[in-house]
Amino acid sequence: MSSDTSDVKKIAEQWARDFADAADVEYVPLVQVDTDGELTTLSYFFERMSEFSACKVAMRLIRHGNNVELRVHADNWIVLEVNLPTSTFALAQGAEEQGNEA
């Protein structure tokens, strides 16, 4: 894994957690990030008892114009997946770097 891909994955994971926090979801046990050049897939894993939290994040993503997929994984997890342009996280990284320079 290249350093650029690793950086994008870290930034995308933090973005995903911040996005969930803004939906008033305090804790997401696992966020998995897969990037394939121009497209990045974020997979949020919620415990089954946290289905309302999964719905809150899903609805916030939908309100922002994204298509989401919700499914049950291994009986104990609800997985929320969304595909976003990788450029979303490049913009986030640029803003973060500008903040560090100030």
KANORSUL-V38123 format. One line per field, one symbol per residue. phi: phi as a letter, one per 40 degrees, with the letter a starting at -180 (. if undefined). psi: psi as a letter, one per 30 degrees, with the letter a starting at -180 (. if undefined). A space follows every 50 residues. Layout:
# KANORSUL-V38123
phi = ???
psi = ???
This chain:
# KANORSUL-V38123
phi = .cccccccccccccdccccccccgbcabdabbbbbbgcbbbbbcbbcdcb cccccccdccccccgbcbbbacbfgbbbbbbabbcdcdcccccccccccc cc
psi = kleeeeeeeeeeeeeeeeeeefghjfkjekkkkkkicfkkkkjkkkkefh eeeeeeeeeeeefggkklkklkkhffkkkkkkklkffefeeeeeeeeeef f.
